[in-house]
Amino acid sequence: MSGLGVDGLLAQVRDAGVEFLPEDDIAELREAAAVNCFRCVRVDLQGCHDKSGLLVRLADALHLPAHFGQNWDALADALGDMRAHDTKGLVIVLEHSEGLRRDAVAVFKMAMEVLQAASSEWAERGTPLWTFVALPETEFDALD
């Protein structure tokens, strides 16, 4: 990823959205987030195989309010509410998503749609929200 100029990429509000990332590039991504003064949240999805598990892990990692409704609309609302005026940007890194992507394809796709929509909403207000799905290099290569 170093060839892409990650520091500059993250600041591109209109380009922000959901992307795949080789696992080996997580440290570089975290550094780039720090350079840009973006909050970087890692979400470990190891052993997560369903919607309920995904929403719980996102809620925990993102420190969503206790009244979070555990559904897609509530996630969309919570992501929208997270965008504070003093926030320069947010980077979410989804790690170990293999089980979820294999066992709950529709859930994974819906989650990516919600996260992409949140990125668009944030962009309208001038703040980037990035979500990176970290993949093993072998899996990442298969995407091409």
C-alpha positions in Angstrom: 0.0 0.0 0.0 2.9 2.3 0.5 3.0 3.1 -3.2 -0.4 4.6 -3.0 0.5 7.4 -0.6 -1.9 6.3 2.2 -1.6 9.5 4.1 -3.0 11.5 1.2 -5.5 8.8 0.2 -7.3 8.9 3.6 -7.8 12.6 3.3 -9.7 12.3 0.1 -13.3 12.7 1.3 -15.0 11.8 -2.0 -13.0 8.6 -2.3 -13.8 7.3 1.2 -15.8 4.1 1.5 -15.3 0.4 1.9 -12.1 -1.1 0.6 -10.1 -4.4 0.9 -6.7 -4.2 2.4 -3.9 -6.8 2.6 -3.4 -7.8 6.3 0.3 -6.9 6.0 -0.6 -3.2 5.4 -2.6 -2.7 8.7 0.3 -1.1 10.5 0.9 1.3 7.7 -2.8 2.2 7.5 -2.8 2.9 11.3 0.2 5.2 10.9 -1.5 7.0 8.1 -4.6 7.4 10.2 -2.5 8.9 13.0 -0.7 11.3 10.6 -4.2 12.5 9.5 -5.4 12.7 13.1 -8.1 10.2 12.3 -9.5 7.8 14.9 -8.6 4.2 13.9 -10.8 1.4 15.2 -9.9 -2.3 14.8 -12.8 -4.7 14.9 -11.8 -8.4 15.4 -14.4 -10.6 13.7 -12.6 -13.9 14.6 -15.3 -16.5 15.3 -18.1 -14.1 14.1 -20.5 -16.0 11.8 -23.8 -14.0 11.9 -25.5 -10.6 12.0 -25.9 -10.6 15.8 -22.2 -11.3 16.4 -21.2 -8.7 13.8 -23.4 -6.0 15.3 -22.2 -6.7 18.9 -18.6 -6.5 17.8 -19.1 -3.3 15.9 -21.0 -1.8 18.8 -18.3 -2.7 21.3 -15.4 -1.5 19.1 -17.1 1.8 18.1 -18.4 2.4 21.6 -22.0 2.7 20.4 -24.5 3.7 23.1 -26.1 1.1 25.3 -29.5 1.7 23.6 -28.1 0.6 20.2 -30.9 -1.3 18.5 -28.9 -4.2 17.1 -30.3 -3.8 13.5 -29.1 -2.3 10.3 -31.1 0.9 10.7 -29.7 1.4 14.2 -26.2 0.9 12.9 -26.7 3.4 10.1 -28.1 5.9 12.6 -25.3 5.3 15.1 -22.6 5.7 12.4 -24.3 9.0 11.3 -24.4 10.2 14.9 -20.7 9.4 15.4 -19.6 12.2 13.0 -18.8 15.0 15.4 -17.7 18.4 14.3 -14.3 18.0 15.8 -13.7 14.6 14.1 -11.2 14.8 11.2 -12.0 11.3 10.0 -12.6 7.7 11.0 -10.9 4.5 9.8 -12.5 1.2 10.7 -10.5 -2.0 10.1 -12.4 -5.3 10.0 -10.0 -8.1 10.7 -10.5 -11.9 10.5 -13.8 -11.6 8.6 -13.3 -15.0 6.9 -16.0 -16.8 8.8 -18.6 -14.1 8.4 -17.9 -13.7 4.7 -18.1 -17.5 4.2 -21.1 -18.3 6.5 -23.2 -15.2 6.2 -22.6 -13.7 2.7 -25.8 -11.7 2.7 -25.0 -10.3 6.2 -21.5 -9.3 5.1 -22.8 -7.6 2.0 -25.5 -5.7 3.9 -22.9 -4.5 6.5 -20.7 -3.2 3.7 -23.7 -1.4 2.1 -24.5 0.2 5.5 -20.8 1.2 6.0 -20.6 2.6 2.4 -23.8 4.6 2.9 -22.4 6.0 6.1 -19.2 7.0 4.2 -21.3 8.9 1.7 -23.3 10.6 4.5 -20.0 11.7 6.2 -18.6 12.9 2.9 -21.6 15.2 2.4 -20.4 16.9 5.6 -16.8 17.0 4.5 -15.4 14.2 6.7 -13.9 10.9 5.5 -15.1 7.6 6.9 -13.1 4.6 5.7 -13.8 0.9 6.2 -11.0 -1.5 5.3 -11.7 -5.3 5.2 -8.3 -6.8 6.0 -7.6 -10.0 4.0 -4.7 -12.5 4.0 -2.4 -11.8 1.0 -3.5 -15.0 -0.7 -7.1 -14.0 -0.5 -6.4 -10.4 -1.5 -4.5 -11.6 -4.6 -7.6 -13.6 -5.7 -9.7 -10.4 -5.8 -7.8 -9.2 -9.0 
